[in-house]
Amino acid sequence: MPNPKTPTWWVIIREPNPASMEIVTVEPAPADPAAAVRRCAELFAAQQRACVVTATDEEAASDAAMSAWRMELVTDPKRLAAATAHNAAHPRISLSQEEIMHETDMMCVNLVNRLDVTMDAARSALDTTLHRVHIESHDPRVANAGLTPADYLTIALRTPRFAAMHSAGALRDDGREADARLSWEAYLEREMTNATGAHQAVPATAPLGDPQIIHQAGRNVGLSDEYTDALIPHLVLRLARGYPFRGPDLRDLTLTDVLAMVTVEDLGDLLWLAAVEMGARPDEAATELDRILPKRS
């Protein structure tokens, strides 16, 4: 039971969209029922509402209201669905820490409902996935693309790869190793299918759309035509996986558009890189990629 001496506050909030909340002000609770009715009418007219909380001070009241709003969001299926749909339709380059917490809370609840894993497994897998993305966000290639680590994290949160890592990790942490493996393999198959479709749509006037140019680029780096054909799907998949993290000047381009921008020189470099990777020499592959990237910065 709250301490009778602890004040009651009205935390006035507005919800600009289904996925976010802003605190407008924190004020003491109205002194009497009539004042409360008048204040509620004012808030309704301003498209705002009050969260009533008991707290020691205004800052504690704000924190309590924010926590209560987040809990309401992730436990109400209709609100959660509306927020998820809004985020998908309105992607942003960078999110605040509070917005990231909102979004990851929704991810965990969705995972629990969809895969029937425990919340502990969903949160454990989320921590692991976020840690991996955090490490990736400080790779020099991220800066080369004109992105900050915060930008990279925001974009990564909404990629199929993040969702796949989170799902597979939650299944694994829930003790369902076979399901985790099948989930990851299904993601890889979807990625290859999507990348192949984008490649098939590349116009024949582009190097990646012309088999003769592709074969010649392979010969230039010492590859047979047959081996070049075998490497192309892996090359395209590599570019597809980097596509979500393209620089701001390329944000309006489709994956097919990006593939069509690959030059003959790039094609030779990327084929050699793919050959090195397929030859199980990851250190040499990383060195080669670093050599190629400065030319595109």
NUDRENKOL-349460 format. One record per residue (C-alpha): residue number from 0; residue in three letters; chain; x, y, z. Coordinates in nm, 4 decimals. Layout:
<pts>
NUM ALA A X Y Z
...
</pts>
This chain:
<pts>
0 MET A 0.0000 0.0000 0.0000
1 PRO A 0.1391 0.3451 -0.0914
2 ASN A 0.2642 0.5621 0.1913
3 PRO A -0.0119 0.8178 0.2654
4 LYS A 0.2546 1.0888 0.2678
5 THR A 0.3744 1.0010 -0.0812
6 PRO A 0.2174 1.2475 -0.3272
7 THR A 0.0017 1.1486 -0.6220
8 TRP A 0.0972 1.2920 -0.9605
9 TRP A -0.0677 1.3266 -1.2967
10 VAL A 0.1886 1.2581 -1.5680
11 ILE A 0.0470 1.4193 -1.8812
12 ILE A 0.1381 1.2307 -2.1976
13 ARG A 0.0721 1.2443 -2.5679
14 GLU A 0.1042 0.9610 -2.8184
15 PRO A 0.2113 1.1002 -3.1583
16 ASN A 0.1869 0.7514 -3.3075
17 PRO A 0.1035 0.3974 -3.1892
18 ALA A 0.4680 0.3205 -3.1125
19 SER A 0.5788 0.6203 -2.9062
20 MET A 0.4852 0.8332 -2.6082
21 GLU A 0.6013 1.1764 -2.4986
22 ILE A 0.5713 1.3230 -2.1494
23 VAL A 0.4288 1.6738 -2.1726
24 THR A 0.4389 1.7681 -1.8054
25 VAL A 0.4096 1.6314 -1.4536
26 GLU A 0.1687 1.8006 -1.2162
27 PRO A 0.0171 1.7323 -0.8743
28 ALA A -0.3162 1.5505 -0.8840
29 PRO A -0.6189 1.7833 -0.8880
30 ALA A -0.7391 1.8833 -0.5443
31 ASP A -1.0997 1.7643 -0.5850
32 PRO A -1.3220 1.5619 -0.8241
33 ALA A -1.4580 1.8703 -0.9986
34 ALA A -1.1075 1.9923 -1.0778
35 ALA A -1.0179 1.6464 -1.2034
36 VAL A -1.3164 1.6450 -1.4408
37 ARG A -1.2221 1.9883 -1.5774
38 ARG A -0.8610 1.8818 -1.6283
39 CYS A -0.9655 1.5621 -1.8057
40 ALA A -1.1773 1.7676 -2.0470
41 GLU A -0.8789 1.9931 -2.1207
42 LEU A -0.6548 1.6957 -2.1849
43 PHE A -0.9111 1.5329 -2.4130
44 ALA A -0.9358 1.8517 -2.6200
45 ALA A -0.5558 1.8618 -2.6483
46 GLN A -0.5400 1.4911 -2.7460
47 GLN A -0.3485 1.4124 -2.4314
48 ARG A -0.4154 1.1962 -2.1272
49 ALA A -0.2946 1.1535 -1.7711
50 CYS A -0.1158 0.8619 -1.6090
51 VAL A -0.1924 0.8723 -1.2375
52 VAL A 0.1028 0.7568 -1.0278
53 THR A 0.2199 0.7775 -0.6701
54 ALA A 0.5846 0.8742 -0.6422
55 THR A 0.8254 1.0687 -0.4258
56 ASP A 0.8944 1.3377 -0.6870
57 GLU A 0.8313 1.4425 -1.0479
58 GLU A 1.1260 1.2501 -1.1899
59 ALA A 1.0177 0.9274 -1.0201
60 ALA A 0.6625 0.9882 -1.1434
61 SER A 0.7878 1.0274 -1.5021
62 ASP A 0.9853 0.7032 -1.4798
63 ALA A 0.6877 0.5166 -1.3368
64 ALA A 0.4561 0.6454 -1.6092
65 MET A 0.7007 0.5518 -1.8838
66 SER A 0.7379 0.1984 -1.7425
67 ALA A 0.3607 0.1596 -1.7138
68 TRP A 0.3078 0.2775 -2.0722
69 ARG A 0.5658 0.0333 -2.2066
70 MET A 0.4093 -0.2528 -2.0119
71 GLU A 0.0625 -0.1660 -2.1458
72 LEU A 0.2012 -0.1589 -2.4993
73 VAL A 0.3666 -0.4998 -2.4956
74 THR A 0.0832 -0.6774 -2.3110
75 ASP A -0.2053 -0.5492 -2.5255
76 PRO A -0.2106 -0.7507 -2.8526
77 LYS A -0.3990 -0.4826 -3.0493
78 ARG A -0.1690 -0.2017 -2.9402
79 LEU A 0.1380 -0.4152 -3.0000
80 ALA A 0.0213 -0.5031 -3.3523
81 ALA A -0.0494 -0.1360 -3.4290
82 ALA A 0.2919 -0.0283 -3.2994
83 THR A 0.4718 -0.3001 -3.4954
84 ALA A 0.2893 -0.2036 -3.8144
85 HIS A 0.3734 0.1644 -3.7595
86 ASN A 0.7446 0.0928 -3.7134
87 ALA A 0.7528 -0.1198 -4.0264
88 ALA A 0.5836 0.1529 -4.2318
89 HIS A 0.7963 0.4386 -4.0918
90 PRO A 1.1603 0.3259 -4.0711
91 ARG A 1.4052 0.5745 -3.9221
92 ILE A 1.7800 0.6109 -3.9490
93 SER A 1.8353 0.6567 -3.5743
94 LEU A 1.6367 0.5799 -3.2579
95 SER A 1.6804 0.7030 -2.9023
96 GLN A 1.7723 0.4585 -2.6268
97 GLU A 1.4140 0.4720 -2.4985
98 GLU A 1.2756 0.3965 -2.8445
99 ILE A 1.5147 0.1031 -2.8808
100 MET A 1.3865 -0.0334 -2.5493
101 HIS A 1.0268 -0.0015 -2.6752
102 GLU A 1.1093 -0.1791 -2.9974
103 THR A 1.3071 -0.4620 -2.8422
104 ASP A 1.0342 -0.5185 -2.5824
105 MET A 0.7885 -0.5639 -2.8689
106 MET A 1.0261 -0.8035 -3.0420
107 CYS A 1.0499 -1.0252 -2.7352
108 VAL A 0.6742 -1.0356 -2.6813
109 ASN A 0.6164 -1.1162 -3.0487
110 LEU A 0.8736 -1.3961 -3.0267
111 VAL A 0.7121 -1.5464 -2.7167
112 ASN A 0.3734 -1.5460 -2.8880
113 ARG A 0.4974 -1.6735 -3.2240
114 LEU A 0.7493 -1.9399 -3.1202
115 ASP A 0.6147 -2.0320 -2.7750
116 VAL A 0.9520 -1.9700 -2.6112
117 THR A 0.9927 -1.8327 -2.2600
118 MET A 1.0438 -1.4620 -2.2048
119 ASP A 1.3791 -1.5420 -2.0421
120 ALA A 1.4921 -1.7184 -2.3611
121 ALA A 1.3709 -1.4288 -2.5780
122 ARG A 1.5547 -1.1712 -2.3670
123 SER A 1.8727 -1.3803 -2.3414
124 ALA A 1.8812 -1.4191 -2.7204
125 LEU A 1.8120 -1.0478 -2.7632
126 ASP A 2.1106 -0.9594 -2.5436
127 THR A 2.3348 -1.1918 -2.7456
128 THR A 2.2123 -1.0517 -3.0775
129 LEU A 2.2469 -0.6910 -2.9648
130 HIS A 2.6002 -0.7612 -2.8447
131 ARG A 2.6933 -0.9004 -3.1847
132 VAL A 2.5419 -0.6002 -3.3639
133 HIS A 2.7186 -0.3635 -3.1245
134 ILE A 3.0549 -0.5160 -3.2213
135 GLU A 2.9673 -0.4944 -3.5924
136 SER A 2.8619 -0.1298 -3.5560
137 HIS A 3.2209 -0.0283 -3.4772
138 ASP A 3.3656 -0.1892 -3.7896
139 PRO A 3.5444 0.0780 -4.0022
140 ARG A 3.3289 -0.0254 -4.2986
141 VAL A 3.0244 0.1141 -4.1160
142 ALA A 3.1879 0.4575 -4.1019
143 ASN A 3.2859 0.4194 -4.4686
144 ALA A 2.9153 0.3909 -4.5497
145 GLY A 2.8468 0.7218 -4.3713
146 LEU A 2.6727 0.5576 -4.0730
147 THR A 2.7310 0.6035 -3.7012
148 PRO A 2.7166 0.3021 -3.4663
149 ALA A 2.3723 0.4248 -3.3523
150 ASP A 2.2529 0.4411 -3.7142
151 TYR A 2.3814 0.0889 -3.7749
152 LEU A 2.2007 -0.0453 -3.4670
153 THR A 1.8718 0.1191 -3.5642
154 ILE A 1.8859 -0.0211 -3.9173
155 ALA A 1.9988 -0.3638 -3.7968
156 LEU A 1.7020 -0.3946 -3.5595
157 ARG A 1.4635 -0.4007 -3.8569
158 THR A 1.6511 -0.6365 -4.0871
159 PRO A 1.5486 -0.9982 -4.1515
160 ARG A 1.8967 -1.1009 -4.0368
161 PHE A 1.8449 -0.9544 -3.6879
162 ALA A 1.5033 -1.1191 -3.6592
163 ALA A 1.6497 -1.4517 -3.7740
164 MET A 1.9392 -1.4368 -3.5271
165 HIS A 1.7005 -1.3423 -3.2458
166 SER A 1.4553 -1.6209 -3.3340
167 ALA A 1.7204 -1.8915 -3.3685
168 GLY A 1.8908 -1.7759 -3.0503
169 ALA A 1.5659 -1.7817 -2.8521
170 LEU A 1.4874 -2.1332 -2.9722
171 ARG A 1.8391 -2.2456 -2.8799
172 ASP A 1.8232 -2.0817 -2.5357
173 ASP A 1.4840 -2.2498 -2.4859
174 GLY A 1.6522 -2.5882 -2.5400
175 ARG A 1.5160 -2.6462 -2.8924
176 GLU A 1.8397 -2.6907 -3.0881
177 ALA A 1.6809 -2.8655 -3.3868
178 ASP A 1.4162 -2.5941 -3.4247
179 ALA A 1.6865 -2.3275 -3.3971
180 ARG A 1.8851 -2.4861 -3.6796
181 LEU A 1.5767 -2.5193 -3.9009
182 SER A 1.4807 -2.1567 -3.8311
183 TRP A 1.8261 -2.0317 -3.9342
184 GLU A 1.8389 -2.2503 -4.2460
185 ALA A 1.4951 -2.1230 -4.3525
186 TYR A 1.6225 -1.7651 -4.3187
187 LEU A 1.9280 -1.8409 -4.5334
188 GLU A 1.7066 -1.9958 -4.8002
189 ARG A 1.4791 -1.6897 -4.8039
190 GLU A 1.7779 -1.4584 -4.8324
191 MET A 1.9206 -1.6533 -5.1257
192 THR A 1.5819 -1.6564 -5.3008
193 ASN A 1.5382 -1.2792 -5.2572
194 ALA A 1.8931 -1.2046 -5.3708
195 THR A 1.8554 -1.4290 -5.6752
196 GLY A 1.5324 -1.2538 -5.7701
197 ALA A 1.6985 -0.9134 -5.7452
198 HIS A 1.9887 -1.0340 -5.9588
199 GLN A 1.7590 -1.1730 -6.2260
200 ALA A 1.5999 -0.8280 -6.2551
201 VAL A 1.9323 -0.6553 -6.3278
202 PRO A 1.9235 -0.5207 -6.6871
203 ALA A 2.1473 -0.6872 -6.9461
204 THR A 2.3245 -0.3542 -7.0012
205 ALA A 2.4779 -0.3760 -6.6500
206 PRO A 2.7893 -0.5903 -6.5883
207 LEU A 2.6045 -0.8171 -6.3431
208 GLY A 2.3308 -0.8675 -6.6014
209 ASP A 2.5598 -0.9747 -6.8852
210 PRO A 2.6974 -1.3336 -6.8649
211 GLN A 2.9787 -1.2549 -7.1091
212 ILE A 3.1034 -0.9625 -6.8989
213 ILE A 3.0736 -1.1768 -6.5836
214 HIS A 3.2791 -1.4575 -6.7399
215 GLN A 3.5434 -1.2152 -6.8673
216 ALA A 3.5723 -1.0561 -6.5233
217 GLY A 3.6264 -1.4031 -6.3798
218 ARG A 3.8912 -1.4898 -6.6376
219 ASN A 4.0716 -1.1650 -6.5563
220 VAL A 4.1302 -1.2919 -6.2011
221 GLY A 4.2120 -1.6483 -6.3084
222 LEU A 3.8725 -1.8152 -6.2629
223 SER A 3.7065 -2.0591 -6.5016
224 ASP A 3.3625 -1.9746 -6.6402
225 GLU A 3.2086 -2.2646 -6.4482
226 TYR A 3.3636 -2.1540 -6.1191
227 THR A 3.2572 -1.7955 -6.1830
228 ASP A 2.8969 -1.9105 -6.2358
229 ALA A 2.9133 -2.0971 -5.9049
230 LEU A 3.0464 -1.7880 -5.7243
231 ILE A 2.7905 -1.5370 -5.8530
232 PRO A 2.5085 -1.6381 -5.6105
233 HIS A 2.7463 -1.5947 -5.3167
234 LEU A 2.8669 -1.2601 -5.4499
235 VAL A 2.5095 -1.1363 -5.4907
236 LEU A 2.4141 -1.2611 -5.1437
237 ARG A 2.7087 -1.0722 -4.9938
238 LEU A 2.5885 -0.7483 -5.1547
239 ALA A 2.2294 -0.8219 -5.0485
240 ARG A 2.3338 -0.8598 -4.6863
241 GLY A 2.5073 -0.5244 -4.6977
242 TYR A 2.2137 -0.3572 -4.8741
243 PRO A 2.0235 -0.2454 -4.5597
244 PHE A 2.3344 -0.0579 -4.4442
245 ARG A 2.3892 0.1437 -4.7609
246 GLY A 2.4789 0.5094 -4.7221
247 PRO A 2.2218 0.7902 -4.7013
248 ASP A 2.2721 0.8809 -5.0690
249 LEU A 2.1632 0.5298 -5.1705
250 ARG A 1.8604 0.4917 -4.9417
251 ASP A 1.6070 0.5296 -5.2245
252 LEU A 1.7622 0.2539 -5.4379
253 THR A 1.6302 -0.1021 -5.4580
254 LEU A 1.8632 -0.4001 -5.4270
255 THR A 1.8372 -0.4481 -5.8041
256 ASP A 1.9425 -0.0842 -5.8518
257 VAL A 2.2458 -0.1383 -5.6294
258 LEU A 2.3438 -0.4588 -5.8114
259 ALA A 2.3175 -0.2737 -6.1420
260 MET A 2.5713 -0.0171 -6.0143
261 VAL A 2.8491 -0.2773 -5.9801
262 THR A 3.1233 -0.1857 -6.2281
263 VAL A 3.3401 -0.4263 -6.4281
264 GLU A 3.6336 -0.3474 -6.1985
265 ASP A 3.4192 -0.4069 -5.8885
266 LEU A 3.2951 -0.7328 -6.0366
267 GLY A 3.6484 -0.8695 -6.0738
268 ASP A 3.7382 -0.7671 -5.7174
269 LEU A 3.4193 -0.9190 -5.5747
270 LEU A 3.4641 -1.2451 -5.7684
271 TRP A 3.8173 -1.2786 -5.6328
272 LEU A 3.6905 -1.2039 -5.2816
273 ALA A 3.4177 -1.4690 -5.3191
274 ALA A 3.6759 -1.7199 -5.4436
275 VAL A 3.8980 -1.6499 -5.1425
276 GLU A 3.6051 -1.6943 -4.9047
277 MET A 3.4952 -2.0163 -5.0701
278 GLY A 3.8530 -2.1354 -5.0368
279 ALA A 3.8153 -2.1054 -4.6569
280 ARG A 4.0685 -1.8238 -4.6178
281 PRO A 3.8681 -1.5686 -4.4173
282 ASP A 4.1693 -1.3567 -4.3120
283 GLU A 4.2739 -1.3054 -4.6730
284 ALA A 3.9108 -1.2341 -4.7650
285 ALA A 3.8871 -0.9640 -4.4992
286 THR A 4.2104 -0.8049 -4.6218
287 GLU A 4.0843 -0.8082 -4.9786
288 LEU A 3.7528 -0.6496 -4.8799
289 ASP A 3.9346 -0.3712 -4.6956
290 ARG A 4.1373 -0.3093 -5.0120
291 ILE A 3.8230 -0.2789 -5.2240
292 LEU A 3.6134 -0.0633 -4.9893
293 PRO A 3.8184 0.2598 -4.9841
294 LYS A 3.7471 0.3027 -5.3552
295 ARG A 3.3747 0.3328 -5.2762
296 SER A 3.3914 0.5739 -4.9868
</pts>
